[in-house]
Amino acid sequence: MQALTPTTSLKSLFQTKRLRNADRLASTPLVIQCVYRFDSGNLTSSGGVGASRADWQSSCAILASKVVSQQQDTEKGGNADITAVNGHKTLDLVSLANLPKPLSISDLSPAPMHGSQLRVAYQGVPGAYSEAAAGKAYPNCEAIPCDQFEVAFQAVELWIADRAVLPIENSLGGSIHRNYDLLLRHRLHIVGEVQLPVHHCLLALPGVRKEYLTRVISHPQALAQCELTLTKLGLNVAREAVDDTAGAAEFVAAKNLRDTAAIASSRAADLYGLNILADGIQDDSSNVTRFVMLAREPIIPRTDRPFKTSIVFAHDKGTSVLFKVLSAFAFRNISLTKIESRPHRNRPIRLVDDANVGTAKHFEYMFYVDFEASMAEVRAQNALAEVQEFTSFLRVLGSYPMDMTPWCPSRGE
């Protein structure tokens, strides 16, 4: 594993530029102690786990601590921090006043030259499917692993990464609800999407046979996606959930667990020196995960290729206006590709008093909608103008090119 410039160089960079940037930097500038990027070059020749795992975990912990502190500040603020957008009260979950001032690119590193390598944050460790999605979305990028989804968002907001590639839904497991919530909480924009076929393998240490196994570990969705196949293989073993698939493979290798197998990709097997006991163990060969690409600034919508637009909206009077909102798209022949509801974070339940039947309780929802149209099209603009009339909150998460690459079931990486 190859490390970026360590602590001292970043500190010296801040010190030499602090006087020139005094008008832009706060009185107590943020100091990033260390940031690491990962590749397979530093793995041991025997295929074992590299030695810098603790280092990149340390940098992730720094970012994670900021996420927690900001979340606590937001929850204490309650509804007092709600601002107004388009004449309506918003449902934003983080006040801009509570966010740290983003570092400028000149504070972190020299201005990138034309064609310079993009830094792309993803959740997991090297060998994760998210790393593969980052490489598909941005070939030859510098992939930056993060231990939490929140950390990936923060890495882009703080200029540590240029983009983030995060899963949003899986064809078998459904929506990644955590990332839907984080899209609303943070101020990043969706600038693209990528669909990645998922090809699971059963991995174990060299010399370990299937009959020796007593448990299988992996991400909860990976375990669910392979349940039937594991049973057909005669594996009457315990299933144990961990944070990510590649992390499960790394754990087996690092702890030298000869009674434990991991469900992960074939690349994870190569990185961590594991053998593939069974290949393609997903229950459904048509297993694909959709990822979204996030950036600090939106892209300019166009009409020369298929575009998709993602929005989120809510209404103070519950779900009664949902039909009217959907009609705005149907009337203009705009196809919806996704609709997802999430409980309102600050006001999950609405009480309705009725003298005859008592007090009724209704859940309040946020609605996420993806539709096939570009914001550069007049019909999309008119549809959102009509939607705004029926909603108390409306936000465009992004208008971006659709992933039109031919798809076929994965047969390995």
Secondary structure in CASP SS format (residue, H / E / C, confidence):
PFRMAT SS
TARGET T0000
AUTHOR 0000-0000-0000
METHOD secondary structure of the structure
MODEL  1
M C 1.00
Q C 1.00
A E 1.00
L C 1.00
T C 1.00
P C 1.00
T H 1.00
T H 1.00
S H 1.00
L H 1.00
K H 1.00
S H 1.00
L H 1.00
F H 1.00
Q H 1.00
T H 1.00
K H 1.00
R C 1.00
L C 1.00
R C 1.00
N C 1.00
A C 1.00
D C 1.00
R C 1.00
L C 1.00
A C 1.00
S C 1.00
T C 1.00
P C 1.00
L C 1.00
V C 1.00
I C 1.00
Q C 1.00
C C 1.00
V C 1.00
Y E 1.00
R C 1.00
F C 1.00
D C 1.00
S H 1.00
G H 1.00
N H 1.00
L C 1.00
T C 1.00
S C 1.00
S C 1.00
G C 1.00
G C 1.00
V C 1.00
G C 1.00
A C 1.00
S C 1.00
R H 1.00
A H 1.00
D H 1.00
W H 1.00
Q H 1.00
S H 1.00
S H 1.00
C H 1.00
A H 1.00
I H 1.00
L H 1.00
A H 1.00
S H 1.00
K H 1.00
V H 1.00
V H 1.00
S H 1.00
Q H 1.00
Q H 1.00
Q H 1.00
D H 1.00
T H 1.00
E H 1.00
K H 1.00
G H 1.00
G H 1.00
N H 1.00
A H 1.00
D H 1.00
I C 1.00
T C 1.00
A E 1.00
V E 1.00
N C 1.00
G C 1.00
H E 1.00
K E 1.00
T C 1.00
L C 1.00
D C 1.00
L C 1.00
V C 1.00
S C 1.00
L H 1.00
A H 1.00
N H 1.00
L C 1.00
P C 1.00
K C 1.00
P C 1.00
L C 1.00
S C 1.00
I H 1.00
S H 1.00
D H 1.00
L H 1.00
S C 1.00
P C 1.00
A C 1.00
P C 1.00
M C 1.00
H C 1.00
G C 1.00
S C 1.00
Q C 1.00
L C 1.00
R E 1.00
V E 1.00
A E 1.00
Y E 1.00
Q E 1.00
G C 1.00
V C 1.00
P C 1.00
G C 1.00
A C 1.00
Y H 1.00
S H 1.00
E H 1.00
A H 1.00
A H 1.00
A H 1.00
G H 1.00
K H 1.00
A H 1.00
Y C 1.00
P C 1.00
N C 1.00
C C 1.00
E E 1.00
A E 1.00
I E 1.00
P E 1.00
C E 1.00
D C 1.00
Q C 1.00
F H 1.00
E H 1.00
V H 1.00
A H 1.00
F H 1.00
Q H 1.00
A H 1.00
V H 1.00
E H 1.00
L C 1.00
W C 1.00
I C 1.00
A C 1.00
D C 1.00
R E 1.00
A E 1.00
V E 1.00
L E 1.00
P E 1.00
I E 1.00
E E 1.00
N E 1.00
S C 1.00
L C 1.00
G C 1.00
G E 1.00
S E 1.00
I C 1.00
H H 1.00
R H 1.00
N H 1.00
Y H 1.00
D H 1.00
L H 1.00
L H 1.00
L H 1.00
R H 1.00
H C 1.00
R C 1.00
L C 1.00
H E 1.00
I E 1.00
V E 1.00
G E 1.00
E E 1.00
V E 1.00
Q E 1.00
L E 1.00
P E 1.00
V C 1.00
H C 1.00
H C 1.00
C E 1.00
L E 1.00
L E 1.00
A E 1.00
L C 1.00
P C 1.00
G C 1.00
V C 1.00
R C 1.00
K H 1.00
E H 1.00
Y H 1.00
L C 1.00
T C 1.00
R E 1.00
V E 1.00
I E 1.00
S E 1.00
H C 1.00
P H 1.00
Q H 1.00
A H 1.00
L H 1.00
A H 1.00
Q H 1.00
C C 1.00
E H 1.00
L H 1.00
T H 1.00
L H 1.00
T H 1.00
K H 1.00
L C 1.00
G C 1.00
L C 1.00
N C 1.00
V C 1.00
A E 1.00
R E 1.00
E E 1.00
A E 1.00
V C 1.00
D C 1.00
D C 1.00
T H 1.00
A H 1.00
G H 1.00
A H 1.00
A H 1.00
E H 1.00
F H 1.00
V H 1.00
A H 1.00
A H 1.00
K C 1.00
N C 1.00
L C 1.00
R C 1.00
D C 1.00
T E 1.00
A E 1.00
A E 1.00
I E 1.00
A E 1.00
S C 1.00
S H 1.00
R H 1.00
A H 1.00
A H 1.00
D H 1.00
L H 1.00
Y H 1.00
G C 1.00
L C 1.00
N E 1.00
I E 1.00
L E 1.00
A E 1.00
D E 1.00
G C 1.00
I C 1.00
Q C 1.00
D C 1.00
D C 1.00
S C 1.00
S C 1.00
N C 1.00
V E 1.00
T E 1.00
R E 1.00
F E 1.00
V E 1.00
M E 1.00
L E 1.00
A E 1.00
R C 1.00
E C 1.00
P C 1.00
I C 1.00
I C 1.00
P C 1.00
R C 1.00
T C 1.00
D C 1.00
R C 1.00
P C 1.00
F E 1.00
K E 1.00
T E 1.00
S E 1.00
I E 1.00
V E 1.00
F E 1.00
A E 1.00
H C 1.00
D C 1.00
K C 1.00
G C 1.00
T C 1.00
S C 1.00
V C 1.00
L H 1.00
F H 1.00
K H 1.00
V H 1.00
L H 1.00
S H 1.00
A H 1.00
F H 1.00
A H 1.00
F C 1.00
R C 1.00
N C 1.00
I C 1.00
S C 1.00
L E 1.00
T E 1.00
K E 1.00
I E 1.00
E E 1.00
S E 1.00
R E 1.00
P E 1.00
H C 1.00
R C 1.00
N C 1.00
R C 1.00
P C 1.00
I E 1.00
R E 1.00
L E 1.00
V E 1.00
D E 1.00
D E 1.00
A C 1.00
N C 1.00
V C 1.00
G E 1.00
T E 1.00
A E 1.00
K E 1.00
H E 1.00
F E 1.00
E C 1.00
Y E 1.00
M E 1.00
F E 1.00
Y E 1.00
V E 1.00
D E 1.00
F E 1.00
E C 1.00
A C 1.00
S C 1.00
M C 1.00
A C 1.00
E C 1.00
V H 1.00
R H 1.00
A H 1.00
Q H 1.00
N H 1.00
A H 1.00
L H 1.00
A H 1.00
E H 1.00
V H 1.00
Q H 1.00
E H 1.00
F H 1.00
T C 1.00
S C 1.00
F E 1.00
L E 1.00
R E 1.00
V E 1.00
L E 1.00
G E 1.00
S E 1.00
Y E 1.00
P E 1.00
M C 1.00
D C 1.00
M C 1.00
T C 1.00
P C 1.00
W C 1.00
C C 1.00
P C 1.00
S C 1.00
R C 1.00
G C 1.00
E C 1.00
END
